[in-house]
């Protein structure tokens, strides 16, 4: 599980994450960059 602060990724998006100090019991990763959005063809 990764912490997302300002970015708004959706399921299927490609993101860059980095390890960080524990934010909560399970969150040890933080989303740094949104690399590619998913194309919705529907």
N, CA, C and O atoms as a GROMACS GRO file, in nm:
protein
  168
    1UNK      N    1   0.085  -0.117   0.000
    1UNK     CA    2   0.000   0.000   0.000
    1UNK      C    3   0.091   0.124   0.000
    1UNK      O    4   0.187   0.131   0.076
    2UNK      N    5   0.060   0.219  -0.084
    2UNK     CA    6   0.140   0.341  -0.095
    2UNK      C    7   0.055   0.463  -0.061
    2UNK      O    8  -0.065   0.465  -0.088
    3UNK      N    9   0.119   0.564  -0.003
    3UNK     CA   10   0.052   0.688   0.033
    3UNK      C   11   0.047   0.780  -0.088
    3UNK      O   12   0.147   0.796  -0.158
    4UNK      N   13  -0.069   0.839  -0.113
    4UNK     CA   14  -0.088   0.933  -0.224
    4UNK      C   15  -0.133   1.065  -0.163
    4UNK      O   16  -0.237   1.071  -0.098
    5UNK      N   17  -0.055   1.172  -0.184
    5UNK     CA   18  -0.092   1.300  -0.124
    5UNK      C   19  -0.157   1.394  -0.224
    5UNK      O   20  -0.271   1.435  -0.204
    6UNK      N   21  -0.088   1.430  -0.331
    6UNK     CA   22  -0.143   1.530  -0.423
    6UNK      C   23  -0.180   1.472  -0.560
    6UNK      O   24  -0.261   1.531  -0.631
    7UNK      N   25  -0.123   1.360  -0.597
    7UNK     CA   26  -0.153   1.299  -0.727
    7UNK      C   27  -0.285   1.225  -0.720
    7UNK      O   28  -0.328   1.185  -0.612
    8UNK      N   29  -0.350   1.207  -0.833
    8UNK     CA   30  -0.479   1.137  -0.840
    8UNK      C   31  -0.469   1.018  -0.936
    8UNK      O   32  -0.533   1.019  -1.040
    9UNK      N   33  -0.389   0.915  -0.902
    9UNK     CA   34  -0.380   0.800  -0.991
    9UNK      C   35  -0.507   0.715  -0.986
    9UNK      O   36  -0.575   0.708  -0.884
   10UNK      N   37  -0.537   0.650  -1.098
   10UNK     CA   38  -0.650   0.558  -1.108
   10UNK      C   39  -0.595   0.416  -1.119
   10UNK      O   40  -0.475   0.396  -1.138
   11UNK      N   41  -0.683   0.319  -1.106
   11UNK     CA   42  -0.644   0.179  -1.122
   11UNK      C   43  -0.590   0.160  -1.263
   11UNK      O   44  -0.657   0.198  -1.360
   12UNK      N   45  -0.472   0.102  -1.277
   12UNK     CA   46  -0.411   0.078  -1.406
   12UNK      C   47  -0.307   0.181  -1.446
   12UNK      O   48  -0.230   0.156  -1.539
   13UNK      N   49  -0.302   0.296  -1.378
   13UNK     CA   50  -0.202   0.397  -1.408
   13UNK      C   51  -0.064   0.347  -1.368
   13UNK      O   52  -0.051   0.266  -1.276
   14UNK      N   53   0.038   0.394  -1.436
   14UNK     CA   54   0.176   0.361  -1.403
   14UNK      C   55   0.231   0.476  -1.319
   14UNK      O   56   0.230   0.591  -1.362
   15UNK      N   57   0.279   0.444  -1.198
   15UNK     CA   58   0.332   0.546  -1.107
   15UNK      C   59   0.470   0.506  -1.058
   15UNK      O   60   0.508   0.389  -1.062
   16UNK      N   61   0.545   0.605  -1.014
   16UNK     CA   62   0.676   0.582  -0.953
   16UNK      C   63   0.659   0.596  -0.803
   16UNK      O   64   0.600   0.693  -0.755
   17UNK      N   65   0.710   0.497  -0.726
   17UNK     CA   66   0.700   0.503  -0.581
   17UNK      C   67   0.838   0.497  -0.519
   17UNK      O   68   0.934   0.451  -0.582
   18UNK      N   69   0.850   0.544  -0.396
   18UNK     CA   70   0.975   0.539  -0.322
   18UNK      C   71   0.947   0.495  -0.180
   18UNK      O   72   0.838   0.520  -0.127
   19UNK      N   73   1.043   0.431  -0.118
   19UNK     CA   74   1.025   0.390   0.021
   19UNK      C   75   1.043   0.512   0.110
   19UNK      O   76   1.118   0.604   0.077
   20UNK      N   77   0.974   0.512   0.223
   20UNK     CA   78   0.977   0.625   0.314
   20UNK      C   79   0.963   0.575   0.457
   20UNK      O   80   0.943   0.455   0.479
   21UNK      N   81   0.973   0.663   0.552
   21UNK     CA   82   0.951   0.624   0.692
   21UNK      C   83   0.808   0.576   0.705
   21UNK      O   84   0.723   0.615   0.625
   22UNK      N   85   0.778   0.493   0.804
   22UNK     CA   86   0.640   0.446   0.820
   22UNK      C   87   0.541   0.562   0.838
   22UNK      O   88   0.557   0.645   0.927
   23UNK      N   89   0.440   0.567   0.752
   23UNK     CA   90   0.337   0.669   0.759
   23UNK      C   91   0.221   0.620   0.845
   23UNK      O   92   0.160   0.697   0.918
   24UNK      N   93   0.193   0.491   0.835
   24UNK     CA   94   0.090   0.427   0.918
   24UNK      C   95   0.134   0.283   0.939
   24UNK      O   96   0.248   0.246   0.908
   25UNK      N   97   0.045   0.202   0.992
   25UNK     CA   98   0.080   0.062   1.020
   25UNK      C   99   0.124  -0.013   0.895
   25UNK      O  100   0.216  -0.094   0.901
   26UNK      N  101   0.060   0.012   0.781
   26UNK     CA  102   0.090  -0.061   0.658
   26UNK      C  103   0.156   0.023   0.549
   26UNK      O  104   0.208  -0.034   0.453
   27UNK      N  105   0.156   0.154   0.559
   27UNK     CA  106   0.209   0.239   0.452
   27UNK      C  107   0.357   0.269   0.475
   27UNK      O  108   0.393   0.337   0.570
   28UNK      N  109   0.441   0.216   0.386
   28UNK     CA  110   0.585   0.238   0.390
   28UNK      C  111   0.637   0.292   0.257
   28UNK      O  112   0.758   0.307   0.238
   29UNK      N  113   0.546   0.321   0.165
   29UNK     CA  114   0.578   0.369   0.031
   29UNK      C  115   0.501   0.496   0.002
   29UNK      O  116   0.392   0.517   0.056
   30UNK      N  117   0.556   0.580  -0.085
   30UNK     CA  118   0.491   0.705  -0.123
   30UNK      C  119   0.495   0.719  -0.274
   30UNK      O  120   0.598   0.693  -0.336
   31UNK      N  121   0.383   0.759  -0.334
   31UNK     CA  122   0.378   0.783  -0.479
   31UNK      C  123   0.447   0.916  -0.507
   31UNK      O  124   0.412   1.019  -0.450
   32UNK      N  125   0.547   0.911  -0.596
   32UNK     CA  126   0.626   1.030  -0.626
   32UNK      C  127   0.585   1.094  -0.757
   32UNK      O  128   0.584   1.217  -0.769
   33UNK      N  129   0.552   1.012  -0.857
   33UNK     CA  130   0.528   1.065  -0.991
   33UNK      C  131   0.426   0.978  -1.064
   33UNK      O  132   0.426   0.856  -1.051
   34UNK      N  133   0.340   1.042  -1.139
   34UNK     CA  134   0.246   0.972  -1.227
   34UNK      C  135   0.312   0.965  -1.364
   34UNK      O  136   0.328   1.067  -1.431
   35UNK      N  137   0.350   0.844  -1.406
   35UNK     CA  138   0.425   0.827  -1.531
   35UNK      C  139   0.332   0.821  -1.651
   35UNK      O  140   0.355   0.890  -1.750
   36UNK      N  141   0.227   0.738  -1.643
   36UNK     CA  142   0.136   0.724  -1.757
   36UNK      C  143  -0.004   0.694  -1.709
   36UNK      O  144  -0.025   0.606  -1.625
   37UNK      N  145  -0.102   0.768  -1.763
   37UNK     CA  146  -0.243   0.745  -1.732
   37UNK      C  147  -0.296   0.630  -1.817
   37UNK      O  148  -0.248   0.607  -1.929
   38UNK      N  149  -0.394   0.560  -1.765
   38UNK     CA  150  -0.461   0.454  -1.839
   38UNK      C  151  -0.556   0.516  -1.940
   38UNK      O  152  -0.627   0.612  -1.909
   39UNK      N  153  -0.557   0.462  -2.060
   39UNK     CA  154  -0.649   0.508  -2.164
   39UNK      C  155  -0.780   0.434  -2.148
   39UNK      O  156  -0.782   0.310  -2.149
   40UNK      N  157  -0.889   0.507  -2.132
   40UNK     CA  158  -1.021   0.448  -2.116
   40UNK      C  159  -1.090   0.447  -2.252
   40UNK      O  160  -1.125   0.553  -2.305
   41UNK      N  161  -1.110   0.330  -2.309
   41UNK     CA  162  -1.170   0.319  -2.442
   41UNK      C  163  -1.321   0.298  -2.437
   41UNK      O  164  -1.384   0.280  -2.541
   42UNK      N  165  -1.379   0.300  -2.318
   42UNK     CA  166  -1.522   0.273  -2.304
   42UNK      C  167  -1.600   0.395  -2.309
   42UNK      O  168  -1.722   0.391  -2.299
   0.00000   0.00000   0.00000
